[in-house]
C-alpha cells in the first residue's frame, strides 16, 4: 500500500517533469536546439496565472487559458526576436542564447517589487481536496496533474499524426532544407513550435503551482526535466512523458528507501547509466551517417 | 599594416612573432609584476581572482573552444580540486604536493567523465556533464566526515619553502606564476600535434578520424587536461576564498564558467583572459551602476541576473566571437584604415546540419 502511495506521488511529479521535457523535445525535434529557458518559461507561466487570478480578478476557468495563450504568444515573440536571427548557427550558440533568456526572465520576475521575491500560492478551486480510495490517499492536485498530462499527450499526439501542421513540423524536424523546398514555411513553423513549447511550459507551471509554490526559482525544476528528456530519447514525444514518469518514480522511491541525499541525485544517476548503456534513450531513433 | 618578412625557420617557431608582440607582452608583464605596489589591496585581490578564473578558463577553452566538447558541469572539477587542496593542506601536507594532487585527481575524474563523451555527442554530452556536476555537488554536501558538508570547510594559508603566504600580494604572485605557466603550457600545446588534433576533432570528427586521429584517446586527453587545469584553479580558489561550501560548485558556477569562455571568445587563448576579466569586473560595474538607477530598479534583487542574461544574448546575437573577436575587428579597422569593409568578418550562414547524423 505504501509502495502504491509512493508510486502515485512519483507519477504525479513525473508528469510535471514529462510536461517540461515535452517542451524540450518539441523544440529539439523542430529546430534541433535545446532550450534551457524551458523551466523559466514555466515559472513565468505560473506567475501569469497568478497575476490573472489575483490582480486581474479573472475566475479560474478564464485565467488558465489566458495564461496559456499569453505564454504561447510570448514564446512566438521570443523566437522572433532572439532565436530567428541566429538560425543556422551552431547549436551551441542557441543553447547559450536560451540560457541568457532564462537569466533575463528569472531576473525580471525577481525585480518586480513586492511580488518577485516572495512565494505565493495559486488559488485553485481543487486545492487541498483529498480522495480516499481504500487505504490510499490521493490529493486532487495529483489527480489533476495526471489527468491533464494524459489529455495533453493525446492532443499533441493527434496533432502530430493527423493534422497538416503537425506533419509539416515533423518534416521540418527531419530536414529543414528539404522541407523548405517542399514549400513548408519553416521559419513560421519554428515560431509556432516555440509558441507551442511555451504554452506546454505554462500548463506545466499551472499544474505544478498548487503542489509547490509560485516563486522566481521554481524554474530550476527544469534541470530535472533534462534527465527525463534524455531517458526518453530527445527526439520522441511519448518518450518524454515515459522518461518523466521513470524519473518521477525513481525519485519518489529513492527518497523513501535510500539514505537521505539520494533523492536529489537519483535522476542524474539514472541519466548517466542511460547515456552509457543506451545513448539514444528508450525511444530515440538511432541514426548514423555512413561515408 | 605590418608585413612580416621571414628569413629564418626559427621565426615560425618563436612565440612572439614580431617586435610588437615582444613590446606589448613585456609591458603587460611589467605591469602585472608592479601591480601590488601600484594598486590598492582590494584591486590586487580582484586581479588574483581574474588569474584564478583565467586558469580555469584556459582549461574550459581547451575543451569547449578547441576540442568542441561542451561541459555543463565544469564547476565539479573546480570543486574536486578545491576540496582536495583544502583537505591535504589542512592535514599538513606541503602546498606543491597538494596542488599536484588536486590537479591529478581532477584529471582522473575528468577522464571518468570523458568516458560517456566517447559515446555521446552534442547535447547528450552536455546532459552527461550536467548530471555529473549535480552528483559531485551532492556528494560534497553529503560526505560530511571529510568535506564538512553544508557547514563548510575552512582552508589554511598556503606555505611555500617554510614561509606562509598570508598577504594578498604574496598570494597574487603565486597565482601569477602558476597562471603564466599554465598559459605557456596551453599555447605550446596548441602548437603541437596534440593541439592540432583537438582542433581537427572540433572542426569535423569524421575527417579527423579519417586522418588517423584516435578520437577516444584525444577526447579523453582533452577532458583530463581541462579538468586538471580546473582542479589547479580550484585549489588556488580554495586558498583565496578560504571557506568552501558545496553550493559554490553548483550549476550556477558551471554556467558562469561557460559564460566566461563564450563572452571571452571561443577558440582563442586571449578569450579566456578577457572572459575572466569580464566575469570579475561585471558585478563591480553593476554595483557601481546601481547608484545611478532609480531605487526601484537599482536595488532590486534580480538586476545582476538580468544584466548577465542581456549581455549574453547581445554577445551571441551580435558578437559570436566574443570580446576577442571584437578586438580583432577593431585592430583590423585600424590596420587597414581606410579600407575596412562591413562584411569582412561576416558569419557564413550555414544551413542546418543535423546533429543526429554526426
Interface residues (C-beta under 8 A of the other chain):
Chain A: X28 X32 X34 X82 X85 X86 X87 X88 X89 X91 X92 X93 X94 X95 X96 X97 X99 X100 X101 X102 X103 X104 X105 X106 X107 X108 X109 X110 X111 X113 X116 X117 X175 X176 X177 X216 X223 X226 X227 X230 X234 X235 X260 X261 X264 X265 X267 X268 X269 X271 X272 X275 X276 X279 X285 X287 X288 X289 X291
Chain B: X70 X115 X116 X119 X120 X122 X123 X124 X126 X127 X128 X130 X131 X132 X134 X135 X138 X139 X141 X142 X206 X210 X251 X255 X258 X259 X262 X296 X297 X300 X301 X302 X303 X304 X305 X306 X307 X308 X309 X310 X311 X312 X313 X316 X317 X320 X347 X349 X350 X351 X352 X354 X355 X356 X357 X358
